[in-house]
Amino acid sequence: MASHNLLSLLILSYLSLSTAQSPQSQPPEYLLNAVDTLANSGYTAMSLTLQLIARSLPLPSSSATTTTALTIFSPPNSAFSDNGQPSLAHILLHFSPLSLSSSSLLSLPFSSSIPTLSPSRHLFVTSSSSHDISINGVKVSESPIFDDGWVIAYAIDDFFNLNFTLANSTKTDTTADFQCLKLERVSRFQDASGVLKSRGYSIIASFLDLQIMGFLDRGDFTENNVMKWTLFAPADLDLVRFSGDFLGYSSLLMRHLVPCKVSWSDLDEMVNGTVISNNVEGFSLEITKDEDNETLMVNGVVITSPDLYESEWLVIHGLQHAISEPDSEDEEFELMEELSEQRVEVQISADHGEL
């Protein structure tokens, strides 16, 4: 009866608000499928709550047509009836501005933090094995209820504790330089390409498909003798702007490719400002975090979909947009300086009649 009354109250609240709201204030289009799937899967209270707060979610680049990375952790209806409607800050604790696949969550070590939309609060991984997912001491479903490549929803057993803490949450600083192997040529990208195409990264997948010979390893392609790679993959929506720039395609791919495997857990453990050296294109990638030490970035670009694909030798992380080309101003300055010196030498030679 209590559950029925709570659901009735949520429905009345939604109906009253939706009647007063304009069409522009309805839930963004990219969230509608998640809302429907939650309701059809028996998570009616969370579905209605999401509809009520969808427009107020503090997401970057949020609009009716722009898809935004988001992970939703949905408590059951019984949790709402037992605890009542939680505060907005408590509800926002159940939303993360990242697309976290189940493989991403399983790869995170104990005490890893996960950013949330709740101000100044984050979640802690409390899993003790690589087969179960537990966050803030609450069990998380191994498979998502909903996953469209950007928005992912999981079932959880209860609400996360708003004031949850970990006694051993402080991490030990690691080295500030993550060394990769020296680049040598082979690699096979077919499986990774298929996953990328199914998740909205078709353009970067096409780049991988063009690697006919691949990047060849030293010797035979075997499990114990294989080059390992990390690819930072921008989404299709951003890469469209590079369409037609054929001469820049090689550089575009190469500056997102690193000849060593750097998993999400490796990135999460890194000290702010860690440099991943020996990037394929010859420049380094810097891993930084925001002021709250929650959002991870590579050369200033937010990582929105960690561990998008992972195998024994390859890991792919989805990016908010493409990594910019390295600043060439220093090279231009050196070139101009060299040309200036040559002009001076020519002038001196002319003055002495040597030309």
C-alpha positions in Angstrom: 0.0 0.0 0.0 2.8 2.4 0.9 4.5 1.7 -2.4 1.2 2.2 -4.3 0.7 5.5 -2.5 4.2 6.7 -3.3 3.9 5.9 -7.0 0.5 7.6 -7.1 2.1 10.7 -5.6 4.9 10.7 -8.1 2.5 10.2 -11.0 0.3 13.1 -9.8 3.4 15.3 -9.3 4.6 14.5 -12.8 1.2 15.1 -14.4 0.8 18.4 -12.6 4.3 19.6 -13.6 4.0 18.3 -17.2 0.7 20.1 -17.6 2.3 23.4 -16.5 5.5 22.9 -18.6 6.0 23.9 -22.2 7.2 21.2 -24.7 10.7 22.7 -24.5 10.8 21.8 -20.8 10.0 18.1 -21.3 12.8 15.5 -20.8 15.5 15.7 -23.5 15.0 13.3 -26.4 18.1 11.3 -25.6 16.6 10.4 -22.2 13.2 9.3 -23.3 14.2 5.8 -24.2 15.9 5.4 -20.8 12.8 6.7 -19.1 10.6 4.2 -20.9 13.0 1.3 -20.4 13.2 1.9 -16.6 9.4 2.0 -16.4 9.0 -1.2 -18.5 11.6 -2.9 -16.4 9.7 -2.3 -13.1 11.6 0.8 -11.9 8.6 3.0 -12.1 9.6 5.3 -9.2 13.0 6.1 -10.7 11.5 6.5 -14.2 9.0 9.1 -12.9 11.7 10.8 -10.9 14.0 11.0 -13.9 11.1 12.7 -15.9 10.6 15.2 -13.1 14.3 16.3 -12.8 15.6 15.6 -16.4 15.7 19.2 -17.4 17.5 20.3 -14.2 20.3 17.7 -14.4 23.6 19.7 -14.4 25.0 18.1 -17.5 27.5 19.7 -20.0 26.1 20.5 -23.4 22.6 19.3 -22.4 19.9 20.0 -24.9 17.0 18.2 -26.6 19.2 17.1 -29.5 22.6 16.8 -28.0 23.4 13.4 -26.5 25.4 13.5 -23.2 27.3 10.8 -21.4 25.3 9.7 -18.4 25.2 6.6 -16.1 22.1 6.1 -14.0 21.9 3.9 -10.9 18.3 3.0 -10.2 17.0 1.8 -6.8 14.0 -0.4 -6.7 10.4 0.9 -6.1 10.6 -0.7 -2.6 13.5 1.7 -1.7 11.4 4.7 -2.5 8.5 3.3 -0.4 10.8 2.5 2.5 12.7 5.7 2.6 10.3 8.2 1.0 11.2 10.6 -1.8 14.9 11.6 -1.3 16.3 15.1 -1.6 17.5 16.3 -5.0 21.1 16.2 -3.8 20.6 12.5 -2.8 18.9 11.7 -6.1 21.8 13.3 -8.1 24.2 11.0 -6.3 22.7 8.2 -8.5 23.8 10.0 -11.7 27.4 10.1 -13.1 28.4 12.3 -16.0 30.3 9.3 -17.6 29.2 6.4 -19.8 30.3 3.6 -17.5 30.1 0.1 -19.1 30.0 -3.0 -17.0 33.6 -3.8 -18.0 34.6 -0.3 -16.9 33.0 -0.8 -13.5 34.5 -4.3 -13.1 38.0 -2.9 -13.9 38.0 -0.3 -11.2 39.9 -1.3 -8.1 38.6 -1.1 -4.6 38.1 2.6 -3.3 38.2 4.1 -6.8 36.0 7.2 -6.9 33.2 7.9 -9.5 32.0 11.4 -10.1 28.4 12.2 -9.7 26.0 15.1 -10.4 25.5 15.7 -6.7 27.5 18.8 -5.7 30.9 17.9 -4.2 30.0 14.3 -3.7 31.3 11.1 -5.4 30.8 7.4 -5.2 33.3 4.7 -4.1 33.9 1.3 -5.6 33.6 -1.3 -2.9 33.8 -4.4 -5.0 36.2 -7.0 -3.6 36.3 -9.2 -6.7 36.4 -8.8 -10.5 33.0 -10.6 -10.9 30.7 -8.5 -8.8 30.0 -4.7 -8.8 29.5 -2.9 -5.5 29.4 0.9 -5.1 29.1 2.6 -1.6 28.4 -0.9 -0.2 25.4 -1.4 -2.5 25.2 -4.2 -5.0 25.0 -3.1 -8.7 23.6 -5.3 -11.5 26.3 -6.9 -13.6 24.4 -6.0 -16.8 22.7 -2.6 -17.5 19.0 -2.3 -17.8 19.5 0.2 -20.6 22.5 1.0 -22.8 22.4 3.1 -26.0 26.2 3.8 -26.0 25.8 7.2 -24.2 23.2 6.7 -21.5 23.6 3.6 -19.4 21.3 2.5 -16.5 22.0 -0.1 -13.8 19.7 -1.6 -11.2 21.0 -1.3 -7.6 19.6 -2.9 -4.4 19.0 0.3 -2.4 19.8 4.0 -2.3 23.4 5.0 -2.0 24.3 6.5 1.4 24.7 10.2 0.9 27.3 10.4 3.6 29.2 7.2 2.8 33.0 7.3 3.4 35.9 4.9 3.0 38.5 4.7 5.8 41.2 3.7 3.2 40.1 5.9 0.3 43.4 7.9 0.1 45.5 6.7 -2.8 49.2 6.4 -2.9 50.8 8.7 -5.5 52.3 6.9 -8.5 55.0 8.0 -10.9 54.3 11.2 -12.8 55.6 9.7 -16.1 53.8 6.6 -17.6 56.4 5.1 -20.0 55.2 3.3 -23.1 57.1 0.9 -25.3 58.9 2.3 -28.3 56.7 2.3 -31.4 57.3 -0.6 -33.7 55.0 -1.7 -36.6 51.4 -4.5 -36.4 47.9 -4.8 -34.9 44.5 -6.1 -35.6 41.5 -3.9 -35.1 38.5 -5.7 -36.5 36.8 -6.6 -33.2 37.4 -3.1 -31.7 36.1 -1.5 -34.9 32.8 -3.5 -34.7 32.2 -2.3 -31.1 33.0 1.3 -32.0 30.5 1.3 -34.8 27.8 0.0 -32.5 28.4 2.7 -30.0 28.4 5.9 -32.1 32.2 6.0 -33.0 31.9 4.9 -36.7 34.3 7.5 -38.1 37.2 6.5 -35.8 36.3 2.9 -36.5 36.7 3.6 -40.2 40.2 4.9 -39.6 41.1 1.6 -37.9 39.6 -0.3 -40.8 42.0 1.4 -43.2 45.0 0.0 -41.3 45.4 -2.8 -43.9 48.8 -3.9 -42.7 48.2 -2.6 -39.2 51.0 -1.7 -36.9 53.2 -4.8 -37.0 54.6 -6.3 -33.9 58.1 -7.6 -33.3 57.7 -11.1 -34.6 54.6 -13.3 -34.6 51.2 -12.1 -33.5 50.8 -14.3 -30.4 49.3 -13.7 -26.9 52.8 -13.4 -25.4 54.3 -11.3 -28.1 51.9 -8.6 -29.1 52.1 -4.8 -29.1 49.6 -3.2 -26.7 47.7 -0.1 -27.5 45.4 2.6 -26.2 43.0 4.6 -28.5 41.3 7.8 -27.3 38.2 7.9 -29.6 36.3 11.1 -30.3 32.6 10.6 -31.1 31.1 10.9 -34.6 29.4 14.2 -33.8 32.7 16.0 -33.4 34.7 14.2 -36.1 32.3 15.3 -38.8 34.0 18.7 -38.8 37.2 17.0 -40.2 35.3 15.6 -43.2 37.2 16.2 -46.4 40.5 17.1 -44.8 42.2 14.1 -46.4 45.8 15.3 -45.7 45.0 15.6 -42.0 43.4 12.1 -41.5 46.7 10.4 -40.6 47.6 13.0 -38.0 44.0 12.9 -36.6 44.2 9.1 -35.9 47.8 9.0 -34.8 47.6 11.7 -32.2 44.8 9.7 -30.5 46.8 6.4 -30.5 49.3 5.4 -27.8 51.6 2.3 -28.1 50.9 0.9 -24.6 47.7 -0.2 -22.8 46.4 2.3 -20.3 43.2 1.1 -18.7 40.6 3.3 -16.9 41.9 2.0 -13.6 45.5 3.1 -14.6 44.2 6.6 -15.5 42.2 6.9 -12.3 45.3 6.0 -10.3 47.5 8.6 -12.0 48.7 11.7 -10.3 47.2 14.9 -11.7 49.5 16.0 -14.6 50.9 12.5 -15.4 52.4 12.4 -18.9 52.0 9.4 -21.1 55.1 9.5 -23.2 56.0 8.1 -26.7 52.7 8.9 -28.4 52.6 7.6 -31.9 52.7 11.1 -33.4 55.7 12.0 -31.4 54.2 14.2 -28.7 53.1 13.4 -25.2 49.6 13.2 -23.7 48.9 14.7 -20.3 46.3 13.2 -18.0 44.7 15.8 -15.7 41.8 16.0 -13.4 39.3 18.8 -12.5 39.4 20.8 -9.3 37.2 18.2 -7.6 39.7 15.4 -8.7 36.8 13.6 -10.4 36.7 14.3 -14.1 39.6 12.8 -16.1 40.9 14.6 -19.1 43.6 13.9 -21.8 45.2 17.1 -23.1 42.2 19.0 -21.7 39.6 16.8 -23.4 37.1 15.0 -21.1 37.0 11.2 -21.1 33.3 10.5 -21.3 33.2 6.7 -22.0 36.1 4.9 -20.2 36.9 1.3 -21.3 34.6 1.6 -24.3 36.4 -1.5 -25.6 39.0 -3.7 -24.0 41.0 -6.8 -25.0 44.3 -8.3 -23.9 46.2 -5.9 -26.1 43.9 -2.9 -26.8 41.8 -0.5 -24.7 39.6 2.3 -26.1 38.3 5.3 -24.2 35.6 7.6 -25.6 36.4 11.3 -25.7 34.1 14.4 -25.6 35.8 15.7 -28.7 39.1 15.3 -30.7 42.5 16.1 -29.2 43.9 19.3 -30.8 47.1 19.2 -32.8 50.3 20.1 -30.9 51.2 23.8 -30.9 53.6 24.4 -33.8 54.4 28.1 -32.9 57.8 27.1 -31.5 58.7 25.3 -34.7 57.5 28.3 -36.8 59.6 30.7 -34.6 62.7 28.5 -35.1 62.1 28.4 -38.8 61.7 32.2 -39.1 64.8 32.6 -36.9 66.8 30.3 -39.2 65.6 32.1 -42.3 66.5 35.5 -40.8 70.1 34.2 -40.0 70.4 33.0 -43.6 69.3 36.5 -45.0 72.0 38.1 -42.8 74.7 35.7 -44.1 73.6 36.4 -47.7 73.7 40.2 -47.1 77.2 40.0 -45.5 78.4 37.9 -48.4 76.9 40.5 -50.9 78.6 43.4 -49.0 82.0 41.6 -49.4 81.4 40.8 -53.1 81.3 37.1 -52.6 78.1 36.5 -54.5 
